[in-house]
Amino acid sequence: MSDVLLVKVIYKHICLRCGYEWETDVERPSKCSYCSSPLWDRPKILNNAIKKILAKDMYSDNYCECGCGEKIKKGKRFYKWHSVRVYSPAKMGLKLKSNKKGLTYEQYYGEDKAKEVKQKLVNDRKGKTFEEIFGEEKALILLEGRKQNWLLNNPNDKYKGMTMEQRYGKERAREIKEKMSYASSHPSDETRLKKSIASKKMWQDPEFVKRIFKCRNAKPNKTERSLSYLIRHSVPNTFRYNGDGRLGITIEGHIPDFVDKKGKRIIELFGEYFHEKSEFETLPKLYEKYGYKTLIIWSQEMYRGLQRREVIKRKVKNFVNSEGYYTRNGRYYFNVS
């Protein structure tokens, strides 16, 4: 009996998706051994935008003979279905596209007609993308042109993503950083004044105040909660807390703590660390310009025992029920009927 020689056939495959090469004993594997694509032997389909860009080589530098201004394919005389008989500019009373080049709308149409044409373009293009207006091919060309113009007019954009050391070198970068650090920590008097005016203007806007306090997650502190408890028990349903700007009441950058909108009254809680004694006289005068009466309570008064808290309750009651009051040496005197 003669010996039988077995020969194993090896097939070489190339994935048309990821480019991986491998060898197997199967004539057509079910999937690529690297990217696991079952369509490994089929090339990727190019999208329409890339097809149109590649199709540019099909067109020559000649234009349609009907005068429409469109480029034509190599070996052709007209663009698509155009002809001299149908699209002749002389017959249609149109001007060639080349005549518009370098002219403004006013120069080409006249001032009255230019306004109508511009308004029509705005109405037709409103809410549409570049692709919907010009088509995918022309939109890609226009967007690329915009990008190039931006880089020409903004040369610093080419340094985007680079560190200062990569852009200027180590020594120059260190000098620039030192100058920037000094300028930010030692602003001029003019810069300080501008910042102060801008800041005061922003803090007069109730929406800005609400947004800032919301970002800070501001809440009443322990002393404010204690005073709020005393106010509710002495004059219920009268004052509301506004220390975090929730009522939207700001007066020349100042945010009152407790406000009675109907009675036009304000109660301020002063912390000795944050407020000077001179504010005891100046702040009520400021609020009085806007029609508000003001009662100021110092935080030290809140921590002098139960007896002192009863005094604060009586003070708040007298403030609400009195017809008027006056201050002397940091004390309130109410005219109670």
Contacts in CASP RR format, 6 or more apart in sequence:
PFRMAT RR
TARGET T0000
AUTHOR 0000-0000-0000
METHOD contacts of the structure
MODEL  1
MSDVLLVKVIYKHICLRCGYEWETDVERPSKCSYCSSPLWDRPKILNNAI
KKILAKDMYSDNYCECGCGEKIKKGKRFYKWHSVRVYSPAKMGLKLKSNK
KGLTYEQYYGEDKAKEVKQKLVNDRKGKTFEEIFGEEKALILLEGRKQNW
LLNNPNDKYKGMTMEQRYGKERAREIKEKMSYASSHPSDETRLKKSIASK
KMWQDPEFVKRIFKCRNAKPNKTERSLSYLIRHSVPNTFRYNGDGRLGIT
IEGHIPDFVDKKGKRIIELFGEYFHEKSEFETLPKLYEKYGYKTLIIWSQ
EMYRGLQRREVIKRKVKNFVNSEGYYTRNGRYYFNVS
8 25 0 8 1.000
9 25 0 8 1.000
10 23 0 8 1.000
10 24 0 8 1.000
10 25 0 8 1.000
11 23 0 8 1.000
11 24 0 8 1.000
11 25 0 8 1.000
11 26 0 8 1.000
11 27 0 8 1.000
12 21 0 8 1.000
12 22 0 8 1.000
12 23 0 8 1.000
13 21 0 8 1.000
13 22 0 8 1.000
13 23 0 8 1.000
13 24 0 8 1.000
13 29 0 8 1.000
13 40 0 8 1.000
13 41 0 8 1.000
14 20 0 8 1.000
14 21 0 8 1.000
15 21 0 8 1.000
15 32 0 8 1.000
15 34 0 8 1.000
15 35 0 8 1.000
15 37 0 8 1.000
15 40 0 8 1.000
15 41 0 8 1.000
16 40 0 8 1.000
16 41 0 8 1.000
16 42 0 8 1.000
16 43 0 8 1.000
16 44 0 8 1.000
17 32 0 8 1.000
17 35 0 8 1.000
17 37 0 8 1.000
17 39 0 8 1.000
17 40 0 8 1.000
17 44 0 8 1.000
18 32 0 8 1.000
18 34 0 8 1.000
18 35 0 8 1.000
18 37 0 8 1.000
20 32 0 8 1.000
20 33 0 8 1.000
20 34 0 8 1.000
20 35 0 8 1.000
22 33 0 8 1.000
22 34 0 8 1.000
24 33 0 8 1.000
28 41 0 8 1.000
29 40 0 8 1.000
30 38 0 8 1.000
31 37 0 8 1.000
31 38 0 8 1.000
31 40 0 8 1.000
32 40 0 8 1.000
46 54 0 8 1.000
48 136 0 8 1.000
49 136 0 8 1.000
49 137 0 8 1.000
49 140 0 8 1.000
52 136 0 8 1.000
52 137 0 8 1.000
53 137 0 8 1.000
53 140 0 8 1.000
58 73 0 8 1.000
58 74 0 8 1.000
59 71 0 8 1.000
59 72 0 8 1.000
59 73 0 8 1.000
59 74 0 8 1.000
60 71 0 8 1.000
60 72 0 8 1.000
60 73 0 8 1.000
60 74 0 8 1.000
60 75 0 8 1.000
61 71 0 8 1.000
62 71 0 8 1.000
62 72 0 8 1.000
63 69 0 8 1.000
63 70 0 8 1.000
63 71 0 8 1.000
63 72 0 8 1.000
64 70 0 8 1.000
64 71 0 8 1.000
64 72 0 8 1.000
64 77 0 8 1.000
64 78 0 8 1.000
64 79 0 8 1.000
64 82 0 8 1.000
64 87 0 8 1.000
65 77 0 8 1.000
65 78 0 8 1.000
65 84 0 8 1.000
66 78 0 8 1.000
66 79 0 8 1.000
66 82 0 8 1.000
66 83 0 8 1.000
66 84 0 8 1.000
66 86 0 8 1.000
66 87 0 8 1.000
66 88 0 8 1.000
66 89 0 8 1.000
67 87 0 8 1.000
67 88 0 8 1.000
67 89 0 8 1.000
67 96 0 8 1.000
67 97 0 8 1.000
68 79 0 8 1.000
68 82 0 8 1.000
68 87 0 8 1.000
68 89 0 8 1.000
68 97 0 8 1.000
69 79 0 8 1.000
69 96 0 8 1.000
69 97 0 8 1.000
69 98 0 8 1.000
70 79 0 8 1.000
70 82 0 8 1.000
71 79 0 8 1.000
72 78 0 8 1.000
72 79 0 8 1.000
89 95 0 8 1.000
89 96 0 8 1.000
99 108 0 8 1.000
100 108 0 8 1.000
104 114 0 8 1.000
105 114 0 8 1.000
105 117 0 8 1.000
105 118 0 8 1.000
106 114 0 8 1.000
108 114 0 8 1.000
109 117 0 8 1.000
125 133 0 8 1.000
129 139 0 8 1.000
130 139 0 8 1.000
130 142 0 8 1.000
130 143 0 8 1.000
131 139 0 8 1.000
133 139 0 8 1.000
134 142 0 8 1.000
150 157 0 8 1.000
151 157 0 8 1.000
151 158 0 8 1.000
159 167 0 8 1.000
163 173 0 8 1.000
164 173 0 8 1.000
164 176 0 8 1.000
164 177 0 8 1.000
165 173 0 8 1.000
167 173 0 8 1.000
168 176 0 8 1.000
187 195 0 8 1.000
200 252 0 8 1.000
200 253 0 8 1.000
202 208 0 8 1.000
203 209 0 8 1.000
203 250 0 8 1.000
203 253 0 8 1.000
204 250 0 8 1.000
204 252 0 8 1.000
204 253 0 8 1.000
205 250 0 8 1.000
206 245 0 8 1.000
206 248 0 8 1.000
206 249 0 8 1.000
206 250 0 8 1.000
209 245 0 8 1.000
209 248 0 8 1.000
209 250 0 8 1.000
209 255 0 8 1.000
210 245 0 8 1.000
210 246 0 8 1.000
210 248 0 8 1.000
213 244 0 8 1.000
213 245 0 8 1.000
213 246 0 8 1.000
218 243 0 8 1.000
218 244 0 8 1.000
219 244 0 8 1.000
220 228 0 8 1.000
220 241 0 8 1.000
220 243 0 8 1.000
220 244 0 8 1.000
223 269 0 8 1.000
223 271 0 8 1.000
223 299 0 8 1.000
223 302 0 8 1.000
224 241 0 8 1.000
224 243 0 8 1.000
224 257 0 8 1.000
224 269 0 8 1.000
226 302 0 8 1.000
227 257 0 8 1.000
227 258 0 8 1.000
227 267 0 8 1.000
227 269 0 8 1.000
227 297 0 8 1.000
227 302 0 8 1.000
227 312 0 8 1.000
228 241 0 8 1.000
228 258 0 8 1.000
230 309 0 8 1.000
230 312 0 8 1.000
230 313 0 8 1.000
230 316 0 8 1.000
231 238 0 8 1.000
231 239 0 8 1.000
231 258 0 8 1.000
231 267 0 8 1.000
231 316 0 8 1.000
233 313 0 8 1.000
234 313 0 8 1.000
234 314 0 8 1.000
234 316 0 8 1.000
234 317 0 8 1.000
235 316 0 8 1.000
235 317 0 8 1.000
235 320 0 8 1.000
238 260 0 8 1.000
238 265 0 8 1.000
238 320 0 8 1.000
239 258 0 8 1.000
239 259 0 8 1.000
239 260 0 8 1.000
239 265 0 8 1.000
239 267 0 8 1.000
240 247 0 8 1.000
240 258 0 8 1.000
240 259 0 8 1.000
240 260 0 8 1.000
240 261 0 8 1.000
241 257 0 8 1.000
241 258 0 8 1.000
242 248 0 8 1.000
242 249 0 8 1.000
242 255 0 8 1.000
242 256 0 8 1.000
242 257 0 8 1.000
242 258 0 8 1.000
242 259 0 8 1.000
243 255 0 8 1.000
243 256 0 8 1.000
243 257 0 8 1.000
243 258 0 8 1.000
245 255 0 8 1.000
247 259 0 8 1.000
247 261 0 8 1.000
249 255 0 8 1.000
249 256 0 8 1.000
249 259 0 8 1.000
249 261 0 8 1.000
251 286 0 8 1.000
251 287 0 8 1.000
251 290 0 8 1.000
251 292 0 8 1.000
252 286 0 8 1.000
254 283 0 8 1.000
254 286 0 8 1.000
254 287 0 8 1.000
256 266 0 8 1.000
256 267 0 8 1.000
256 268 0 8 1.000
256 287 0 8 1.000
256 292 0 8 1.000
257 266 0 8 1.000
257 267 0 8 1.000
257 268 0 8 1.000
257 269 0 8 1.000
258 266 0 8 1.000
258 267 0 8 1.000
258 268 0 8 1.000
258 269 0 8 1.000
259 265 0 8 1.000
259 266 0 8 1.000
260 266 0 8 1.000
260 320 0 8 1.000
264 291 0 8 1.000
264 292 0 8 1.000
264 293 0 8 1.000
265 292 0 8 1.000
265 293 0 8 1.000
265 294 0 8 1.000
265 295 0 8 1.000
265 319 0 8 1.000
265 320 0 8 1.000
266 287 0 8 1.000
266 292 0 8 1.000
266 293 0 8 1.000
266 294 0 8 1.000
266 295 0 8 1.000
267 294 0 8 1.000
267 295 0 8 1.000
267 296 0 8 1.000
267 297 0 8 1.000
267 316 0 8 1.000
267 319 0 8 1.000
268 283 0 8 1.000
268 294 0 8 1.000
268 295 0 8 1.000
268 296 0 8 1.000
268 297 0 8 1.000
269 297 0 8 1.000
269 299 0 8 1.000
270 279 0 8 1.000
270 280 0 8 1.000
270 296 0 8 1.000
270 297 0 8 1.000
270 298 0 8 1.000
270 299 0 8 1.000
271 298 0 8 1.000
271 299 0 8 1.000
272 298 0 8 1.000
272 299 0 8 1.000
272 300 0 8 1.000
280 296 0 8 1.000
280 327 0 8 1.000
280 330 0 8 1.000
281 327 0 8 1.000
283 294 0 8 1.000
283 296 0 8 1.000
284 293 0 8 1.000
284 294 0 8 1.000
284 296 0 8 1.000
284 327 0 8 1.000
287 293 0 8 1.000
287 294 0 8 1.000
288 294 0 8 1.000
293 319 0 8 1.000
293 324 0 8 1.000
293 325 0 8 1.000
295 315 0 8 1.000
295 316 0 8 1.000
295 319 0 8 1.000
295 332 0 8 1.000
297 312 0 8 1.000
297 315 0 8 1.000
301 308 0 8 1.000
301 311 0 8 1.000
301 312 0 8 1.000
302 308 0 8 1.000
302 309 0 8 1.000
302 312 0 8 1.000
315 332 0 8 1.000
318 325 0 8 1.000
318 332 0 8 1.000
318 334 0 8 1.000
318 336 0 8 1.000
319 325 0 8 1.000
319 332 0 8 1.000
319 334 0 8 1.000
321 336 0 8 1.000
322 334 0 8 1.000
322 335 0 8 1.000
322 336 0 8 1.000
322 337 0 8 1.000
323 335 0 8 1.000
323 336 0 8 1.000
323 337 0 8 1.000
324 334 0 8 1.000
324 335 0 8 1.000
325 332 0 8 1.000
325 333 0 8 1.000
325 334 0 8 1.000
325 335 0 8 1.000
326 332 0 8 1.000
326 333 0 8 1.000
327 333 0 8 1.000
END
